[in-house]
Amino acid sequence: MASLQLVSPGNSDAIDSAFCNRPIDVFISYRRSNGSQLASLLKVHLQLKGFTVFLDIEKLRAGKFDMNLLNSVKNAKNFVLVLTPGALDRCVGDNEQRDWVHKEIVAALESGCNIIPILDSFEWPVTESLPLDMRSVSFFNGIRWIHDYQDACVEKLERFLHGEVNPKQGRTHDCLSKASSIDILSPASELHGHGPMFKYDTTKQPPLINGMNCLSDQASSDNHG
């Protein structure tokens, strides 16, 4: 298998080839205290769709951090981050990387994984409170998980995994509306758990933001580089 460490940064074709040759399609990271159920559910759904998935659900990871997990992150094309309530609380102020979710996020950022946060009743902490080495994860495009409509959420996730959605837009996508309206949130309000800017009636013309359809996957530009 090609190693990213052996590829010249100037050779983009070789880098793309090395990335595509990673043996794991999806690494699922989660907080074991309240995220294992959703993580296991995602694994089943993705495997049924033909993805190879790494999920460390059997090992309790209560003791010494298993460094092999970091290698699995680096060998994955996609990094699905399951964010349940309080999932990043232990990361706040963890400047020494003692928390294993923190370690996994940093490994994903450093290895160039396609990072996809899945938000299940989760509110982002203040960005500045997170350690600098993982802070950029709060600007990745994510999916708000709706339990009553999990099939639609999985379909949206599959589109992310196939690269049909820009992974770094700073916006969270609702997988569908429960009625005839959808809450549209600005990046800043969504990242910090605040309410919607306005509601959009799905029976009418979609609203425009900077001249673009705000419900389109290409609607928002990458404001964070």
Phi, psi and omega per residue, in radians:
M1 nan 2.428 3.140
A2 -1.196 2.530 3.137
S3 -1.945 2.338 3.125
L4 -1.099 -0.439 -3.115
Q5 -1.241 -0.308 -3.100
L6 -1.765 0.071 -3.076
V7 -1.771 2.335 3.089
S8 -1.214 2.314 3.140
P9 -1.015 -0.420 -3.115
G10 -1.392 -0.226 -3.106
N11 -1.696 1.539 -3.050
S12 -1.171 -0.600 3.132
D13 -1.116 -0.708 3.131
A14 -1.193 -0.642 3.118
I15 -1.137 -0.768 3.116
D16 -1.073 -0.717 -3.138
S17 -1.120 -0.747 3.136
A18 -1.111 -0.696 3.126
F19 -1.118 -0.784 -3.108
C20 -1.158 -0.425 -3.127
N21 -1.508 0.040 3.067
R22 -1.088 2.316 -2.990
P23 -1.307 -0.298 -3.096
I24 -1.891 2.196 3.103
D25 -1.270 -0.764 -3.020
V26 -2.429 2.226 2.933
F27 -1.835 2.209 3.137
I28 -1.815 2.099 3.093
S29 -1.861 2.451 -3.054
Y30 -2.722 2.845 3.033
R31 -1.615 2.030 -2.984
R32 -1.076 -0.496 -3.070
S33 -1.124 -0.561 -3.124
N34 -2.569 0.175 -3.090
G35 -1.999 -0.039 -3.039
S36 -1.186 -0.591 -3.110
Q37 -1.152 -0.830 3.116
L38 -1.169 -0.684 3.127
A39 -1.061 -0.750 3.124
S40 -1.154 -0.675 3.114
L41 -1.102 -0.763 3.115
L42 -1.091 -0.686 3.127
K43 -1.043 -0.797 -3.127
V44 -1.089 -0.835 -3.133
H45 -1.035 -0.782 -3.075
L46 -1.236 -0.649 3.101
Q47 -1.142 -0.636 3.091
L48 -1.122 -0.447 3.120
K49 -1.598 0.072 3.018
G50 1.670 0.119 3.114
F51 -1.456 2.531 2.959
T52 -1.525 2.215 -2.981
V53 -2.185 2.334 3.006
F54 -1.857 2.125 3.091
L55 -2.432 2.016 -3.126
D56 -1.488 1.327 -3.083
I57 -1.706 -0.415 -3.079
E58 -1.437 -0.671 3.127
K59 -1.347 2.297 -3.066
L60 -1.338 -0.409 3.125
R61 0.955 0.597 -3.125
A62 -1.427 -0.409 -3.104
G63 -1.793 -2.280 -3.099
K64 -1.126 2.395 -3.137
F65 -1.122 2.296 -3.128
D66 -1.391 1.892 -3.086
M67 -1.141 -0.344 3.094
N68 -1.116 -0.427 3.097
L69 -1.084 -0.680 3.127
L70 -1.128 -0.642 3.082
N71 -1.140 -0.625 3.110
S72 -1.163 -0.661 3.070
V73 -1.068 -0.804 -3.096
K74 -1.179 -0.373 3.128
N75 -1.645 0.162 -3.109
A76 -1.866 2.481 3.065
K77 -1.326 -0.688 -3.066
N78 -2.151 2.516 -3.140
F79 -2.132 1.818 3.126
V80 -1.607 2.050 -3.075
L81 -1.815 1.872 3.141
V82 -1.418 2.025 -3.087
L83 -1.964 1.789 3.074
T84 -1.773 2.955 -3.084
P85 -0.887 2.204 3.112
G86 1.314 0.221 -3.046
A87 -1.058 -0.514 -3.108
L88 -1.849 0.147 -3.112
D89 -1.027 -0.680 -3.124
R90 -1.280 -0.262 3.117
C91 -1.410 -0.447 -3.133
V92 -1.080 2.134 -3.137
G93 1.326 0.080 -3.122
D94 -1.497 1.195 -3.064
N95 -1.288 -0.212 -3.136
E96 -1.775 0.133 3.117
Q97 0.975 0.867 3.081
R98 -1.459 -0.387 -3.105
D99 -1.505 2.375 -3.050
W100 -1.280 -0.536 3.054
V101 -1.134 -0.705 3.071
H102 -1.020 -0.817 -3.138
K103 -1.044 -0.775 -3.094
E104 -1.153 -0.704 3.131
I105 -1.097 -0.788 3.141
V106 -1.093 -0.725 3.121
A107 -1.080 -0.689 3.127
A108 -1.163 -0.731 3.116
L109 -1.111 -0.777 -3.076
E110 -1.224 -0.512 -3.087
S111 -1.624 -0.010 3.064
G112 1.329 0.457 3.094
C113 -1.126 2.674 2.963
N114 -1.359 1.856 -3.014
I115 -1.626 2.234 -3.100
I116 -2.270 1.778 3.069
P117 -1.286 2.405 3.017
I118 -1.974 2.003 -3.025
L119 -1.736 2.010 3.108
D120 -2.025 1.666 -3.090
S121 0.951 0.656 -3.061
F122 -1.858 2.460 3.015
E123 -2.098 2.269 -3.137
W124 -1.163 2.407 2.970
P125 -1.219 2.906 3.072
V126 -0.993 2.233 -3.035
T127 -0.929 -0.734 -3.084
E128 -1.171 -0.260 3.139
S129 -1.444 -0.245 3.128
L130 -1.461 2.600 3.086
P131 -1.002 2.558 -3.052
L132 -1.027 -0.598 -3.055
D133 -1.251 -0.216 3.135
M134 -2.158 0.008 -2.992
R135 -1.048 -0.586 -3.071
S136 -1.172 -0.252 -3.133
V137 -1.118 -0.413 -3.113
S138 -1.284 -0.151 -3.134
F139 -1.782 0.102 3.127
F140 -1.489 2.525 3.097
N141 -1.064 2.413 -3.108
G142 -2.361 3.077 -3.124
I143 -2.157 2.223 3.050
R144 -1.406 2.079 -3.100
W145 -1.397 2.226 3.087
I146 -2.069 1.931 -3.003
H147 -1.040 -0.620 -3.110
D148 -1.251 -0.250 -3.101
Y149 -2.291 0.850 -3.029
Q150 -1.154 -0.551 3.137
D151 -1.098 -0.726 3.118
A152 -1.160 -0.647 3.108
C153 -1.144 -0.710 3.123
V154 -1.153 -0.663 3.084
E155 -1.085 -0.723 3.081
K156 -1.103 -0.738 3.110
L157 -1.061 -0.715 3.141
E158 -1.074 -0.653 3.087
R159 -1.133 -0.685 3.068
F160 -1.076 -0.771 -3.083
L161 -1.148 -0.539 3.116
H162 -1.486 0.048 3.078
G163 1.366 0.346 -3.133
E164 -1.434 -0.137 3.132
V165 -2.216 2.343 3.091
N166 -1.074 2.094 -3.031
P167 -1.281 -0.215 -3.036
K168 -2.244 1.297 -3.119
Q169 -2.039 -0.197 -3.138
G170 1.282 0.585 -3.129
R171 -2.447 2.511 3.083
T172 -1.780 2.322 -3.112
H173 -1.690 2.244 2.886
D174 -1.357 2.330 -3.055
C175 -1.265 -0.381 3.032
L176 -3.033 2.959 3.092
S177 -1.647 2.604 3.113
K178 -1.416 -0.385 3.126
A179 -2.320 -2.395 -3.119
S180 -1.708 0.162 3.122
S181 -2.318 2.676 3.141
I182 -2.222 2.357 3.070
D183 -1.379 2.181 3.095
I184 -1.816 2.179 -3.077
L185 -2.051 2.517 3.061
S186 -1.297 2.745 3.106
P187 -0.943 -0.822 -3.072
A188 -1.140 -0.779 -3.111
S189 -1.184 -0.641 -3.113
E190 -1.234 -0.731 -3.100
L191 -1.086 -0.532 -3.071
H192 -1.904 0.309 2.948
G193 1.332 0.332 3.136
H194 -1.504 3.044 -3.046
G195 -1.359 3.067 -3.069
P196 -1.265 2.685 3.071
M197 -1.289 -0.749 -3.120
F198 -2.821 2.981 3.068
K199 -1.916 2.574 -3.127
Y200 -2.064 2.217 3.094
D201 -1.431 2.050 -3.061
T202 -1.181 -0.204 3.127
T203 -1.501 -0.098 -3.112
K204 -2.002 3.081 3.131
Q205 -1.091 2.300 3.136
P206 -1.031 2.495 3.091
P207 -1.200 2.758 -3.124
L208 -1.934 2.468 3.015
I209 -2.164 2.092 -3.079
N210 0.946 0.647 3.066
G211 1.418 0.141 -3.090
M212 -2.197 2.663 3.089
N213 -1.109 2.079 -3.026
C214 -1.330 -0.142 3.075
L215 -1.653 -0.130 3.127
S216 -1.308 2.555 3.115
D217 -1.102 -0.415 3.110
Q218 -1.719 0.271 -2.979
A219 -1.160 -0.784 -3.039
S220 -1.765 2.446 3.111
S221 -1.417 2.880 -3.125
D222 -1.400 1.636 -3.077
N223 -1.363 -0.146 -3.050
H224 -2.002 0.333 3.112
G225 1.369 nan nan
